[in-house]
Amino acid sequence: MNAEELRRRLGGFQRGAREGHRDAAAEIAARGEPARRHGGPAGQTGAQNEGGTVEEARG
C-alpha cells in the first residue's frame, strides 16, 4: 500500500466517524437527553483527567 492509498482510506474512515458522531448527537437530541462532553462519561474524574498513568488510575 502506498502513501496515497493510505491517505484515501484514512480520509474515508474519518468521514465515517464524523457522520456517525453527528447521527448519534442528532438521535440523543431527539430523545431530549442532555449532551455530554466529548471524551468520556459525564462526571468522570481521576488520573485520566489529570494526565496520570494507567497504574495511577487503577489505584
Backbone bond lengths (Angstrom), bond angles and torsions (degrees), N, CA, C in turn:
res aa  C-N    CA-C-N  psi(-1)  N-CA   C-N-CA  omega(-1)  CA-C   N-CA-C  phi
1 M - - - 1.440 - - 1.526 107.55 -
2 N 1.329 115.70 131.84 1.461 119.24 179.12 1.531 110.71 -93.16
3 A 1.324 116.08 174.95 1.463 121.28 -175.47 1.523 111.65 -63.16
4 E 1.325 117.52 -40.45 1.464 120.19 -178.55 1.531 111.05 -64.84
5 E 1.308 117.82 -41.19 1.458 122.09 178.14 1.532 110.16 -63.18
6 L 1.318 116.85 -41.88 1.463 120.75 178.77 1.526 110.73 -63.76
7 R 1.332 117.78 -44.26 1.464 121.16 177.62 1.525 110.95 -60.24
8 R 1.316 117.50 -40.86 1.457 121.72 -179.95 1.525 110.42 -63.98
9 R 1.319 116.40 -45.06 1.468 120.05 -179.65 1.524 112.02 -65.88
10 L 1.320 116.61 -42.91 1.465 119.93 179.79 1.522 111.05 -67.16
11 G 1.331 117.28 -35.62 1.456 120.74 177.20 1.516 110.73 -62.48
12 G 1.320 116.92 -41.03 1.458 120.81 177.60 1.516 111.46 -64.84
13 F 1.310 116.57 -39.21 1.468 120.93 177.72 1.527 110.50 -63.18
14 Q 1.331 116.63 -45.29 1.462 120.60 -179.59 1.533 111.50 -63.39
15 R 1.315 117.58 -41.75 1.464 120.50 177.84 1.528 110.37 -61.37
16 G 1.321 116.21 -44.61 1.461 120.43 178.88 1.517 111.96 -61.89
17 A 1.324 116.83 -40.20 1.465 120.59 179.26 1.523 110.73 -65.29
18 R 1.330 117.54 -42.89 1.470 120.53 178.33 1.522 111.21 -63.49
19 E 1.321 116.27 -42.73 1.466 119.93 179.82 1.528 110.47 -64.35
20 G 1.324 117.28 -41.63 1.458 121.02 178.22 1.515 111.68 -63.73
21 H 1.320 116.54 -40.63 1.469 120.67 178.71 1.525 109.80 -64.31
22 R 1.315 116.28 -43.22 1.466 121.03 179.21 1.533 110.72 -62.58
23 D 1.330 116.52 -43.66 1.470 120.76 179.23 1.530 111.36 -63.16
24 A 1.314 116.23 -42.11 1.470 119.95 179.84 1.522 110.65 -65.60
25 A 1.331 117.13 -41.27 1.460 120.65 178.79 1.524 110.59 -63.21
26 A 1.330 117.25 -40.16 1.463 120.81 178.79 1.521 110.68 -65.36
27 E 1.322 117.23 -39.58 1.470 120.57 179.11 1.519 110.86 -65.87
28 I 1.311 117.18 -41.97 1.466 121.21 178.59 1.522 109.89 -64.46
29 A 1.328 116.94 -42.58 1.464 120.71 179.22 1.526 110.68 -63.44
30 A 1.320 117.29 -37.84 1.463 121.33 179.79 1.528 111.27 -65.40
31 R 1.307 117.19 -29.21 1.466 121.45 178.27 1.518 111.97 -80.18
32 G 1.328 116.42 -14.96 1.452 120.71 -179.13 1.510 113.41 83.21
33 E 1.324 117.51 15.80 1.458 121.18 179.69 1.525 109.38 -81.99
34 P 1.325 117.80 145.69 1.464 120.32 178.18 1.535 110.47 -67.41
35 A 1.313 115.30 144.59 1.464 120.79 178.86 1.522 109.86 -74.21
36 R 1.325 115.86 144.32 1.462 121.11 175.56 1.511 108.68 -107.01
37 R 1.310 115.08 155.65 1.465 120.09 176.12 1.509 109.63 -63.63
38 H 1.317 115.52 145.33 1.454 121.34 176.33 1.520 108.68 -69.06
39 G 1.324 117.59 135.84 1.444 120.50 173.77 1.505 116.01 119.01
40 G 1.298 118.95 -4.26 1.450 118.00 177.27 1.506 112.66 160.61
41 P 1.313 115.16 175.42 1.458 120.40 -179.44 1.520 111.86 -61.66
42 A 1.303 117.48 148.78 1.462 121.65 178.60 1.516 109.78 -61.20
43 G 1.315 116.24 140.04 1.456 120.88 176.82 1.514 114.42 74.84
44 Q 1.305 117.90 15.05 1.463 120.78 -178.64 1.523 109.40 -68.63
45 T 1.317 115.92 135.18 1.456 120.88 179.20 1.517 108.57 -132.57
46 G 1.310 115.60 173.40 1.452 119.43 173.06 1.506 113.62 111.20
47 A 1.312 115.27 -162.55 1.456 122.12 -171.53 1.520 112.99 -59.67
48 Q 1.331 118.07 -32.18 1.460 118.99 -178.59 1.525 110.84 -62.01
49 N 1.320 117.51 -43.90 1.452 120.66 179.65 1.522 112.19 -72.85
50 E 1.299 116.50 -21.42 1.452 121.01 -177.28 1.524 111.92 -98.48
51 G 1.326 117.74 2.12 1.449 120.54 179.23 1.518 112.85 78.74
52 G 1.323 118.32 20.14 1.457 122.11 -178.49 1.522 112.18 -76.81
53 T 1.307 115.58 -177.58 1.452 121.65 -179.01 1.520 111.25 -96.15
54 V 1.310 116.88 168.76 1.446 121.87 178.13 1.528 110.30 -60.35
55 E 1.313 115.74 -39.42 1.459 119.51 -179.04 1.524 111.03 -63.45
56 E 1.346 117.53 -38.21 1.454 120.45 177.62 1.516 110.55 -67.39
57 A 1.330 117.34 -37.50 1.453 121.17 -178.65 1.531 110.80 -66.65
58 R 1.328 116.16 -34.59 1.465 120.06 179.51 1.507 111.58 -70.31
59 G 1.347 116.22 -26.21 1.428 124.93 171.24 1.438 119.43 59.01
